[in-house]
Structure formats: C-alpha cells, structure tokens
Amino acid sequence: MTRNQVTSHGDWKTLYRAAILETNKSVIPQKVSEAERAVLARGRELFYSAGTHEERESLEDALYALRAFRSALEHADAG
C-alpha cells in the first residue's frame, strides 16, 4: 500500500492525527494534503454506502480543521 492509498475506514483518522500533531514544519504541508485526500476519499465511500451520521460529521469537522490549519500555517509563514 502506498501513502496515497486509503484502504481502511480508520486510515483517515490516523492521517488526520499525524498531520495535526506534526511538529516538523517542512513535512506539515505534505501530511495535511495526505489527510485531506483520505478524508475526501472516505467521504466518497460514505456517499455510496451506509455510514453513520457521526462519521460524516467527523469527516466534515476534520476537513474544516485541516483547511484552517493549512491557512494558519500559510499566514504564519507569510508574516
């Protein structure tokens, strides 16, 4: 399995946590991108299958947080 493939329902959570908790600024953008892809992929899976309301809400929250995190980093780097 490559880093870009998401095969398990829980992978998006692992990638999300890894991105949010990363301290090495040089790899944060890559980890955030990987987590975003995983969240979106899981969202597509849920679109075509039964998923819980809680997981859908968690996906929305995670995507919002990742985008806010990316934006904050971009502003911090620009300042």
mmCIF file as gemmi writes it, N, C-alpha and C atoms, coordinates in Angstrom:
data_model
loop_
_atom_site.group_PDB
_atom_site.id
_atom_site.type_symbol
_atom_site.label_atom_id
_atom_site.label_alt_id
_atom_site.label_comp_id
_atom_site.label_asym_id
_atom_site.label_entity_id
_atom_site.label_seq_id
_atom_site.pdbx_PDB_ins_code
_atom_site.Cartn_x
_atom_site.Cartn_y
_atom_site.Cartn_z
_atom_site.occupancy
_atom_site.B_iso_or_equiv
_atom_site.pdbx_formal_charge
_atom_site.auth_seq_id
_atom_site.auth_asym_id
_atom_site.pdbx_PDB_model_num
ATOM 1 N N . MET Axp A 1 ? 0.842 -1.179 0 1 0 ? 1 A 1
ATOM 2 C CA . MET Axp A 1 ? 0 0 0 1 0 ? 1 A 1
ATOM 3 C C . MET Axp A 1 ? 0.888 1.242 0 1 0 ? 1 A 1
ATOM 4 N N . THR Axp A 2 ? 0.626 2.185 -0.905 1 0 ? 2 A 1
ATOM 5 C CA . THR Axp A 2 ? 1.375 3.425 -0.923 1 0 ? 2 A 1
ATOM 6 C C . THR Axp A 2 ? 0.743 4.415 0.027 1 0 ? 2 A 1
ATOM 7 N N . ARG Axp A 3 ? 1.44 5.498 0.277 1 0 ? 3 A 1
ATOM 8 C CA . ARG Axp A 3 ? 0.93 6.512 1.208 1 0 ? 3 A 1
ATOM 9 C C . ARG Axp A 3 ? -0.323 7.178 0.676 1 0 ? 3 A 1
ATOM 10 N N . ASN Axp A 4 ? -0.526 7.159 -0.64 1 0 ? 4 A 1
ATOM 11 C CA . ASN Axp A 4 ? -1.678 7.824 -1.235 1 0 ? 4 A 1
ATOM 12 C C . ASN Axp A 4 ? -2.919 6.943 -1.273 1 0 ? 4 A 1
ATOM 13 N N . GLN Axp A 5 ? -2.776 5.662 -0.955 1 0 ? 5 A 1
ATOM 14 C CA . GLN Axp A 5 ? -3.916 4.764 -0.977 1 0 ? 5 A 1
ATOM 15 C C . GLN Axp A 5 ? -4.537 4.662 0.408 1 0 ? 5 A 1
ATOM 16 N N . VAL Axp A 6 ? -5.846 4.724 0.441 1 0 ? 6 A 1
ATOM 17 C CA . VAL Axp A 6 ? -6.558 4.575 1.7 1 0 ? 6 A 1
ATOM 18 C C . VAL Axp A 6 ? -7.448 3.356 1.552 1 0 ? 6 A 1
ATOM 19 N N . THR Axp A 7 ? -7.17 2.323 2.357 1 0 ? 7 A 1
ATOM 20 C CA . THR Axp A 7 ? -7.919 1.091 2.196 1 0 ? 7 A 1
ATOM 21 C C . THR Axp A 7 ? -8.765 0.753 3.41 1 0 ? 7 A 1
ATOM 22 N N . SER Axp A 8 ? -8.578 1.46 4.484 1 0 ? 8 A 1
ATOM 23 C CA . SER Axp A 8 ? -9.301 1.151 5.707 1 0 ? 8 A 1
ATOM 24 C C . SER Axp A 8 ? -10.08 2.371 6.163 1 0 ? 8 A 1
ATOM 25 N N . HIS Axp A 9 ? -11.255 2.129 6.747 1 0 ? 9 A 1
ATOM 26 C CA . HIS Axp A 9 ? -12.083 3.236 7.213 1 0 ? 9 A 1
ATOM 27 C C . HIS Axp A 9 ? -11.363 4.086 8.252 1 0 ? 9 A 1
ATOM 28 N N . GLY Axp A 10 ? -10.485 3.503 9.023 1 0 ? 10 A 1
ATOM 29 C CA . GLY Axp A 10 ? -9.806 4.229 10.078 1 0 ? 10 A 1
ATOM 30 C C . GLY Axp A 10 ? -8.572 4.989 9.622 1 0 ? 10 A 1
ATOM 31 N N . ASP Axp A 11 ? -8.094 4.746 8.396 1 0 ? 11 A 1
ATOM 32 C CA . ASP Axp A 11 ? -6.871 5.394 7.928 1 0 ? 11 A 1
ATOM 33 C C . ASP Axp A 11 ? -6.973 6.914 7.93 1 0 ? 11 A 1
ATOM 34 N N . TRP Axp A 12 ? -8.136 7.436 7.607 1 0 ? 12 A 1
ATOM 35 C CA . TRP Axp A 12 ? -8.247 8.893 7.554 1 0 ? 12 A 1
ATOM 36 C C . TRP Axp A 12 ? -7.998 9.492 8.93 1 0 ? 12 A 1
ATOM 37 N N . LYS Axp A 13 ? -8.423 8.809 9.972 1 0 ? 13 A 1
ATOM 38 C CA . LYS Axp A 13 ? -8.218 9.316 11.333 1 0 ? 13 A 1
ATOM 39 C C . LYS Axp A 13 ? -6.739 9.325 11.695 1 0 ? 13 A 1
ATOM 40 N N . THR Axp A 14 ? -6.037 8.279 11.31 1 0 ? 14 A 1
ATOM 41 C CA . THR Axp A 14 ? -4.605 8.189 11.586 1 0 ? 14 A 1
ATOM 42 C C . THR Axp A 14 ? -3.85 9.293 10.868 1 0 ? 14 A 1
ATOM 43 N N . LEU Axp A 15 ? -4.178 9.49 9.586 1 0 ? 15 A 1
ATOM 44 C CA . LEU Axp A 15 ? -3.514 10.535 8.811 1 0 ? 15 A 1
ATOM 45 C C . LEU Axp A 15 ? -3.869 11.923 9.322 1 0 ? 15 A 1
ATOM 46 N N . TYR Axp A 16 ? -5.095 12.116 9.744 1 0 ? 16 A 1
ATOM 47 C CA . TYR Axp A 16 ? -5.525 13.386 10.315 1 0 ? 16 A 1
ATOM 48 C C . TYR Axp A 16 ? -4.722 13.704 11.573 1 0 ? 16 A 1
ATOM 49 N N . ARG Axp A 17 ? -4.65 12.752 12.473 1 0 ? 17 A 1
ATOM 50 C CA . ARG Axp A 17 ? -3.895 12.966 13.714 1 0 ? 17 A 1
ATOM 51 C C . ARG Axp A 17 ? -2.417 13.244 13.427 1 0 ? 17 A 1
ATOM 52 N N . ALA Axp A 18 ? -1.852 12.5 12.486 1 0 ? 18 A 1
ATOM 53 C CA . ALA Axp A 18 ? -0.446 12.693 12.143 1 0 ? 18 A 1
ATOM 54 C C . ALA Axp A 18 ? -0.201 14.103 11.616 1 0 ? 18 A 1
ATOM 55 N N . ALA Axp A 19 ? -1.126 14.616 10.826 1 0 ? 19 A 1
ATOM 56 C CA . ALA Axp A 19 ? -0.972 15.964 10.272 1 0 ? 19 A 1
ATOM 57 C C . ALA Axp A 19 ? -1.091 17.024 11.359 1 0 ? 19 A 1
ATOM 58 N N . ILE Axp A 20 ? -2.099 16.884 12.198 1 0 ? 20 A 1
ATOM 59 C CA . ILE Axp A 20 ? -2.352 17.884 13.234 1 0 ? 20 A 1
ATOM 60 C C . ILE Axp A 20 ? -1.25 17.898 14.296 1 0 ? 20 A 1
ATOM 61 N N . LEU Axp A 21 ? -0.68 16.747 14.583 1 0 ? 21 A 1
ATOM 62 C CA . LEU Axp A 21 ? 0.329 16.649 15.635 1 0 ? 21 A 1
ATOM 63 C C . LEU Axp A 21 ? 1.768 16.793 15.139 1 0 ? 21 A 1
ATOM 64 N N . GLU Axp A 22 ? 1.952 16.902 13.825 1 0 ? 22 A 1
ATOM 65 C CA . GLU Axp A 22 ? 3.301 17.021 13.265 1 0 ? 22 A 1
ATOM 66 C C . GLU Axp A 22 ? 3.964 18.308 13.753 1 0 ? 22 A 1
ATOM 67 N N . THR Axp A 23 ? 5.235 18.209 14.115 1 0 ? 23 A 1
ATOM 68 C CA . THR Axp A 23 ? 5.978 19.384 14.574 1 0 ? 23 A 1
ATOM 69 C C . THR Axp A 23 ? 7.036 19.846 13.582 1 0 ? 23 A 1
ATOM 70 N N . ASN Axp A 24 ? 7.358 19.018 12.617 1 0 ? 24 A 1
ATOM 71 C CA . ASN Axp A 24 ? 8.359 19.371 11.609 1 0 ? 24 A 1
ATOM 72 C C . ASN Axp A 24 ? 7.682 20.188 10.512 1 0 ? 24 A 1
ATOM 73 N N . LYS Axp A 25 ? 7.949 21.491 10.497 1 0 ? 25 A 1
ATOM 74 C CA . LYS Axp A 25 ? 7.259 22.382 9.557 1 0 ? 25 A 1
ATOM 75 C C . LYS Axp A 25 ? 7.493 22.023 8.095 1 0 ? 25 A 1
ATOM 76 N N . SER Axp A 26 ? 8.599 21.359 7.804 1 0 ? 26 A 1
ATOM 77 C CA . SER Axp A 26 ? 8.891 21.03 6.407 1 0 ? 26 A 1
ATOM 78 C C . SER Axp A 26 ? 8.015 19.903 5.863 1 0 ? 26 A 1
ATOM 79 N N . VAL Axp A 27 ? 7.428 19.094 6.747 1 0 ? 27 A 1
ATOM 80 C CA . VAL Axp A 27 ? 6.581 17.991 6.274 1 0 ? 27 A 1
ATOM 81 C C . VAL Axp A 27 ? 5.094 18.207 6.557 1 0 ? 27 A 1
ATOM 82 N N . ILE Axp A 28 ? 4.765 19.256 7.295 1 0 ? 28 A 1
ATOM 83 C CA . ILE Axp A 28 ? 3.357 19.511 7.619 1 0 ? 28 A 1
ATOM 84 C C . ILE Axp A 28 ? 2.496 19.642 6.36 1 0 ? 28 A 1
ATOM 85 N N . PRO Axp A 29 ? 2.887 20.436 5.36 1 0 ? 29 A 1
ATOM 86 C CA . PRO Axp A 29 ? 2.017 20.552 4.179 1 0 ? 29 A 1
ATOM 87 C C . PRO Axp A 29 ? 1.719 19.217 3.511 1 0 ? 29 A 1
ATOM 88 N N . GLN Axp A 30 ? 2.721 18.347 3.42 1 0 ? 30 A 1
ATOM 89 C CA . GLN Axp A 30 ? 2.523 17.027 2.814 1 0 ? 30 A 1
ATOM 90 C C . GLN Axp A 30 ? 1.557 16.196 3.654 1 0 ? 30 A 1
ATOM 91 N N . LYS Axp A 31 ? 1.721 16.221 4.958 1 0 ? 31 A 1
ATOM 92 C CA . LYS Axp A 31 ? 0.847 15.43 5.832 1 0 ? 31 A 1
ATOM 93 C C . LYS Axp A 31 ? -0.583 15.955 5.803 1 0 ? 31 A 1
ATOM 94 N N . VAL Axp A 32 ? -0.742 17.27 5.743 1 0 ? 32 A 1
ATOM 95 C CA . VAL Axp A 32 ? -2.079 17.853 5.656 1 0 ? 32 A 1
ATOM 96 C C . VAL Axp A 32 ? -2.739 17.435 4.338 1 0 ? 32 A 1
ATOM 97 N N . SER Axp A 33 ? -1.995 17.477 3.246 1 0 ? 33 A 1
ATOM 98 C CA . SER Axp A 33 ? -2.536 17.06 1.944 1 0 ? 33 A 1
ATOM 99 C C . SER Axp A 33 ? -2.947 15.589 1.955 1 0 ? 33 A 1
ATOM 100 N N . GLU Axp A 34 ? -2.114 14.744 2.533 1 0 ? 34 A 1
ATOM 101 C CA . GLU Axp A 34 ? -2.442 13.317 2.618 1 0 ? 34 A 1
ATOM 102 C C . GLU Axp A 34 ? -3.712 13.106 3.435 1 0 ? 34 A 1
ATOM 103 N N . ALA Axp A 35 ? -3.818 13.816 4.541 1 0 ? 35 A 1
ATOM 104 C CA . ALA Axp A 35 ? -5.004 13.678 5.394 1 0 ? 35 A 1
ATOM 105 C C . ALA Axp A 35 ? -6.251 14.186 4.676 1 0 ? 35 A 1
ATOM 106 N N . GLU Axp A 36 ? -6.138 15.304 3.974 1 0 ? 36 A 1
ATOM 107 C CA . GLU Axp A 36 ? -7.277 15.831 3.216 1 0 ? 36 A 1
ATOM 108 C C . GLU Axp A 36 ? -7.755 14.827 2.172 1 0 ? 36 A 1
ATOM 109 N N . ARG Axp A 37 ? -6.807 14.227 1.451 1 0 ? 37 A 1
ATOM 110 C CA . ARG Axp A 37 ? -7.173 13.221 0.442 1 0 ? 37 A 1
ATOM 111 C C . ARG Axp A 37 ? -7.886 12.036 1.085 1 0 ? 37 A 1
ATOM 112 N N . ALA Axp A 38 ? -7.389 11.603 2.231 1 0 ? 38 A 1
ATOM 113 C CA . ALA Axp A 38 ? -8.001 10.458 2.917 1 0 ? 38 A 1
ATOM 114 C C . ALA Axp A 38 ? -9.41 10.783 3.403 1 0 ? 38 A 1
ATOM 115 N N . VAL Axp A 39 ? -9.591 11.985 3.943 1 0 ? 39 A 1
ATOM 116 C CA . VAL Axp A 39 ? -10.916 12.404 4.416 1 0 ? 39 A 1
ATOM 117 C C . VAL Axp A 39 ? -11.884 12.471 3.236 1 0 ? 39 A 1
ATOM 118 N N . LEU Axp A 40 ? -11.45 13.061 2.14 1 0 ? 40 A 1
ATOM 119 C CA . LEU Axp A 40 ? -12.32 13.164 0.966 1 0 ? 40 A 1
ATOM 120 C C . LEU Axp A 40 ? -12.647 11.784 0.384 1 0 ? 40 A 1
ATOM 121 N N . ALA Axp A 41 ? -11.658 10.898 0.376 1 0 ? 41 A 1
ATOM 122 C CA . ALA Axp A 41 ? -11.889 9.542 -0.133 1 0 ? 41 A 1
ATOM 123 C C . ALA Axp A 41 ? -12.915 8.815 0.717 1 0 ? 41 A 1
ATOM 124 N N . ARG Axp A 42 ? -12.79 8.951 2.025 1 0 ? 42 A 1
ATOM 125 C CA . ARG Axp A 42 ? -13.761 8.3 2.916 1 0 ? 42 A 1
ATOM 126 C C . ARG Axp A 42 ? -15.148 8.911 2.737 1 0 ? 42 A 1
ATOM 127 N N . GLY Axp A 43 ? -15.203 10.211 2.536 1 0 ? 43 A 1
ATOM 128 C CA . GLY Axp A 43 ? -16.488 10.861 2.275 1 0 ? 43 A 1
ATOM 129 C C . GLY Axp A 43 ? -17.146 10.314 1.024 1 0 ? 43 A 1
ATOM 130 N N . ARG Axp A 44 ? -16.35 10.074 -0.017 1 0 ? 44 A 1
ATOM 131 C CA . ARG Axp A 44 ? -16.895 9.475 -1.25 1 0 ? 44 A 1
ATOM 132 C C . ARG Axp A 44 ? -17.398 8.063 -0.983 1 0 ? 44 A 1
ATOM 133 N N . GLU Axp A 45 ? -16.651 7.295 -0.175 1 0 ? 45 A 1
ATOM 134 C CA . GLU Axp A 45 ? -17.104 5.945 0.174 1 0 ? 45 A 1
ATOM 135 C C . GLU Axp A 45 ? -18.459 6 0.867 1 0 ? 45 A 1
ATOM 136 N N . LEU Axp A 46 ? -18.607 6.926 1.789 1 0 ? 46 A 1
ATOM 137 C CA . LEU Axp A 46 ? -19.862 7.033 2.538 1 0 ? 46 A 1
ATOM 138 C C . LEU Axp A 46 ? -21.011 7.488 1.658 1 0 ? 46 A 1
ATOM 139 N N . PHE Axp A 47 ? -20.703 8.242 0.617 1 0 ? 47 A 1
ATOM 140 C CA . PHE Axp A 47 ? -21.739 8.691 -0.303 1 0 ? 47 A 1
ATOM 141 C C . PHE Axp A 47 ? -22.412 7.497 -0.977 1 0 ? 47 A 1
ATOM 142 N N . TYR Axp A 48 ? -21.619 6.458 -1.253 1 0 ? 48 A 1
ATOM 143 C CA . TYR Axp A 48 ? -22.134 5.285 -1.96 1 0 ? 48 A 1
ATOM 144 C C . TYR Axp A 48 ? -22.506 4.122 -1.042 1 0 ? 48 A 1
ATOM 145 N N . SER Axp A 49 ? -22.282 4.276 0.251 1 0 ? 49 A 1
ATOM 146 C CA . SER Axp A 49 ? -22.613 3.2 1.179 1 0 ? 49 A 1
ATOM 147 C C . SER Axp A 49 ? -23.19 3.783 2.459 1 0 ? 49 A 1
ATOM 148 N N . ALA Axp A 50 ? -23.672 2.911 3.268 1 0 ? 50 A 1
ATOM 149 C CA . ALA Axp A 50 ? -24.241 3.357 4.546 1 0 ? 50 A 1
ATOM 150 C C . ALA Axp A 50 ? -23.118 3.721 5.499 1 0 ? 50 A 1
ATOM 151 N N . GLY Axp A 51 ? -23.223 4.877 6.061 1 0 ? 51 A 1
ATOM 152 C CA . GLY Axp A 51 ? -22.278 5.318 7.069 1 0 ? 51 A 1
ATOM 153 C C . GLY Axp A 51 ? -23.057 5.999 8.179 1 0 ? 51 A 1
ATOM 154 N N . THR Axp A 52 ? -22.421 6.147 9.296 1 0 ? 52 A 1
ATOM 155 C CA . THR Axp A 52 ? -23.122 6.775 10.405 1 0 ? 52 A 1
ATOM 156 C C . THR Axp A 52 ? -23.088 8.293 10.281 1 0 ? 52 A 1
ATOM 157 N N . HIS Axp A 53 ? -24.082 8.905 10.875 1 0 ? 53 A 1
ATOM 158 C CA . HIS Axp A 53 ? -24.128 10.367 10.911 1 0 ? 53 A 1
ATOM 159 C C . HIS Axp A 53 ? -22.908 10.909 11.652 1 0 ? 53 A 1
ATOM 160 N N . GLU Axp A 54 ? -22.491 10.214 12.69 1 0 ? 54 A 1
ATOM 161 C CA . GLU Axp A 54 ? -21.346 10.645 13.487 1 0 ? 54 A 1
ATOM 162 C C . GLU Axp A 54 ? -20.068 10.664 12.655 1 0 ? 54 A 1
ATOM 163 N N . GLU Axp A 55 ? -19.873 9.636 11.813 1 0 ? 55 A 1
ATOM 164 C CA . GLU Axp A 55 ? -18.658 9.623 11 1 0 ? 55 A 1
ATOM 165 C C . GLU Axp A 55 ? -18.706 10.726 9.952 1 0 ? 55 A 1
ATOM 166 N N . ARG Axp A 56 ? -19.855 10.934 9.347 1 0 ? 56 A 1
ATOM 167 C CA . ARG Axp A 56 ? -19.974 12.02 8.366 1 0 ? 56 A 1
ATOM 168 C C . ARG Axp A 56 ? -19.651 13.365 9.012 1 0 ? 56 A 1
ATOM 169 N N . GLU Axp A 57 ? -20.158 13.565 10.206 1 0 ? 57 A 1
ATOM 170 C CA . GLU Axp A 57 ? -19.888 14.808 10.924 1 0 ? 57 A 1
ATOM 171 C C . GLU Axp A 57 ? -18.401 14.91 11.282 1 0 ? 57 A 1
ATOM 172 N N . SER Axp A 58 ? -17.809 13.81 11.683 1 0 ? 58 A 1
ATOM 173 C CA . SER Axp A 58 ? -16.375 13.793 11.997 1 0 ? 58 A 1
ATOM 174 C C . SER Axp A 58 ? -15.541 14.135 10.771 1 0 ? 58 A 1
ATOM 175 N N . LEU Axp A 59 ? -15.94 13.627 9.617 1 0 ? 59 A 1
ATOM 176 C CA . LEU Axp A 59 ? -15.23 13.936 8.379 1 0 ? 59 A 1
ATOM 177 C C . LEU Axp A 59 ? -15.317 15.43 8.061 1 0 ? 59 A 1
ATOM 178 N N . GLU Axp A 60 ? -16.499 16 8.207 1 0 ? 60 A 1
ATOM 179 C CA . GLU Axp A 60 ? -16.668 17.43 7.961 1 0 ? 60 A 1
ATOM 180 C C . GLU Axp A 60 ? -15.804 18.251 8.913 1 0 ? 60 A 1
ATOM 181 N N . ASP Axp A 61 ? -15.805 17.869 10.182 1 0 ? 61 A 1
ATOM 182 C CA . ASP Axp A 61 ? -15.005 18.577 11.185 1 0 ? 61 A 1
ATOM 183 C C . ASP Axp A 61 ? -13.512 18.46 10.878 1 0 ? 61 A 1
ATOM 184 N N . ALA Axp A 62 ? -13.076 17.269 10.503 1 0 ? 62 A 1
ATOM 185 C CA . ALA Axp A 62 ? -11.663 17.049 10.197 1 0 ? 62 A 1
ATOM 186 C C . ALA Axp A 62 ? -11.231 17.868 8.99 1 0 ? 62 A 1
ATOM 187 N N . LEU Axp A 63 ? -12.048 17.877 7.948 1 0 ? 63 A 1
ATOM 188 C CA . LEU Axp A 63 ? -11.697 18.645 6.752 1 0 ? 63 A 1
ATOM 189 C C . LEU Axp A 63 ? -11.637 20.134 7.069 1 0 ? 63 A 1
ATOM 190 N N . TYR Axp A 64 ? -12.582 20.624 7.843 1 0 ? 64 A 1
ATOM 191 C CA . TYR Axp A 64 ? -12.58 22.029 8.251 1 0 ? 64 A 1
ATOM 192 C C . TYR Axp A 64 ? -11.303 22.35 9.04 1 0 ? 64 A 1
ATOM 193 N N . ALA Axp A 65 ? -10.955 21.483 9.978 1 0 ? 65 A 1
ATOM 194 C CA . ALA Axp A 65 ? -9.767 21.71 10.803 1 0 ? 65 A 1
ATOM 195 C C . ALA Axp A 65 ? -8.489 21.676 9.973 1 0 ? 65 A 1
ATOM 196 N N . LEU Axp A 66 ? -8.396 20.737 9.044 1 0 ? 66 A 1
ATOM 197 C CA . LEU Axp A 66 ? -7.203 20.657 8.192 1 0 ? 66 A 1
ATOM 198 C C . LEU Axp A 66 ? -7.056 21.905 7.336 1 0 ? 66 A 1
ATOM 199 N N . ARG Axp A 67 ? -8.142 22.385 6.796 1 0 ? 67 A 1
ATOM 200 C CA . ARG Axp A 67 ? -8.08 23.595 5.96 1 0 ? 67 A 1
ATOM 201 C C . ARG Axp A 67 ? -7.737 24.821 6.798 1 0 ? 67 A 1
ATOM 202 N N . ALA Axp A 68 ? -8.28 24.901 8.003 1 0 ? 68 A 1
ATOM 203 C CA . ALA Axp A 68 ? -7.942 26.008 8.899 1 0 ? 68 A 1
ATOM 204 C C . ALA Axp A 68 ? -6.471 25.93 9.307 1 0 ? 68 A 1
ATOM 205 N N . PHE Axp A 69 ? -5.995 24.729 9.572 1 0 ? 69 A 1
ATOM 206 C CA . PHE Axp A 69 ? -4.598 24.512 9.943 1 0 ? 69 A 1
ATOM 207 C C . PHE Axp A 69 ? -3.681 24.955 8.808 1 0 ? 69 A 1
ATOM 208 N N . ARG Axp A 70 ? -4.016 24.55 7.58 1 0 ? 70 A 1
ATOM 209 C CA . ARG Axp A 70 ? -3.211 24.929 6.416 1 0 ? 70 A 1
ATOM 210 C C . ARG Axp A 70 ? -3.194 26.454 6.266 1 0 ? 70 A 1
ATOM 211 N N . SER Axp A 71 ? -4.35 27.073 6.399 1 0 ? 71 A 1
ATOM 212 C CA . SER Axp A 71 ? -4.45 28.522 6.265 1 0 ? 71 A 1
ATOM 213 C C . SER Axp A 71 ? -3.618 29.234 7.335 1 0 ? 71 A 1
ATOM 214 N N . ALA Axp A 72 ? -3.696 28.771 8.573 1 0 ? 72 A 1
ATOM 215 C CA . ALA Axp A 72 ? -2.918 29.369 9.653 1 0 ? 72 A 1
ATOM 216 C C . ALA Axp A 72 ? -1.419 29.247 9.388 1 0 ? 72 A 1
ATOM 217 N N . LEU Axp A 73 ? -0.988 28.107 8.883 1 0 ? 73 A 1
ATOM 218 C CA . LEU Axp A 73 ? 0.426 27.921 8.565 1 0 ? 73 A 1
ATOM 219 C C . LEU Axp A 73 ? 0.869 28.851 7.454 1 0 ? 73 A 1
ATOM 220 N N . GLU Axp A 74 ? 0.03 29.009 6.439 1 0 ? 74 A 1
ATOM 221 C CA . GLU Axp A 74 ? 0.378 29.898 5.323 1 0 ? 74 A 1
ATOM 222 C C . GLU Axp A 74 ? 0.494 31.34 5.802 1 0 ? 74 A 1
ATOM 223 N N . HIS Axp A 75 ? -0.399 31.76 6.683 1 0 ? 75 A 1
ATOM 224 C CA . HIS Axp A 75 ? -0.338 33.125 7.211 1 0 ? 75 A 1
ATOM 225 C C . HIS Axp A 75 ? 0.876 33.31 8.124 1 0 ? 75 A 1
ATOM 226 N N . ALA Axp A 76 ? 1.205 32.298 8.904 1 0 ? 76 A 1
ATOM 227 C CA . ALA Axp A 76 ? 2.368 32.381 9.796 1 0 ? 76 A 1
ATOM 228 C C . ALA Axp A 76 ? 3.67 32.463 8.986 1 0 ? 76 A 1
ATOM 229 N N . ASP Axp A 77 ? 3.727 31.724 7.878 1 0 ? 77 A 1
ATOM 230 C CA . ASP Axp A 77 ? 4.911 31.737 7.039 1 0 ? 77 A 1
ATOM 231 C C . ASP Axp A 77 ? 5.06 33.061 6.291 1 0 ? 77 A 1
ATOM 232 N N . ALA Axp A 78 ? 3.928 33.689 5.978 1 0 ? 78 A 1
ATOM 233 C CA . ALA Axp A 78 ? 3.958 34.941 5.242 1 0 ? 78 A 1
ATOM 234 C C . ALA Axp A 78 ? 4.33 36.128 6.139 1 0 ? 78 A 1
ATOM 235 N N . GLY Axp A 79 ? 4.115 35.959 7.436 1 0 ? 79 A 1
ATOM 236 C CA . GLY Axp A 79 ? 4.31 37.073 8.37 1 0 ? 79 A 1
ATOM 237 C C . GLY Axp A 79 ? 5.645 37.211 8.927 1 0 ? 79 A 1
